[in-house]
């Protein structure tokens, strides 16, 4: 069964030829299978966290995510302090349309 992913991405704001702001939503593309979606999310999180931490001189970097069994934390990752655990949380905006929201604000 295909895992619902909703819409995730960035909002691009530009000024049109009339000098008025315009916003558009550029969605990220995700794999179809649940395990592949989760792997993409975890790898993106680790890359972002490591990048941000290293900018501030931190040495606490995460690596080597490993998928755990179903009734456990979602992933085990290595850190300088030993194994750490990641649990993914799914959140959904049940009312409204993200594309309309982005253009309106």
TAGI-V751791 format. One record per backbone hydrogen bond with DSSP energy under -1.0 kcal/mol. NH is the residue of the N-H (numbers start at 1). CO is the residue of the C=O. E is the energy in kcal/mol with one decimal. If there is no record, write none. Layout:
BEGIN
{{NH & CO & E} {NH & CO & E}}
END
This chain:
BEGIN
{{3 & 32 & -1.3} {10 & 26 & -2.0} {12 & 24 & -3.1} {14 & 22 & -2.8} {16 & 20 & -3.1} {19 & 16 & -2.2} {22 & 14 & -3.2} {24 & 12 & -2.2} {26 & 10 & -3.0} {28 & 8 & -4.2} {37 & 33 & -2.2} {38 & 34 & -2.7} {39 & 35 & -2.2} {40 & 36 & -2.1} {41 & 37 & -2.3} {42 & 38 & -2.7} {43 & 39 & -2.6} {44 & 40 & -2.2} {45 & 41 & -2.5} {46 & 42 & -2.7} {47 & 43 & -2.3} {48 & 44 & -2.4} {49 & 45 & -3.0} {50 & 46 & -2.8} {51 & 47 & -2.1} {52 & 48 & -2.5} {53 & 49 & -2.8} {54 & 50 & -2.4} {55 & 51 & -1.3} {57 & 54 & -1.4} {58 & 53 & -2.3} {61 & 59 & -1.5} {63 & 78 & -1.9} {66 & 76 & -2.7} {68 & 74 & -2.6} {75 & 86 & -2.4} {76 & 66 & -2.4} {77 & 84 & -2.7} {78 & 63 & -3.0} {82 & 79 & -2.1} {84 & 77 & -3.0} {86 & 75 & -2.8} {101 & 97 & -2.6} {102 & 98 & -2.5} {103 & 99 & -1.8} {104 & 100 & -2.0} {105 & 101 & -1.8}}
END
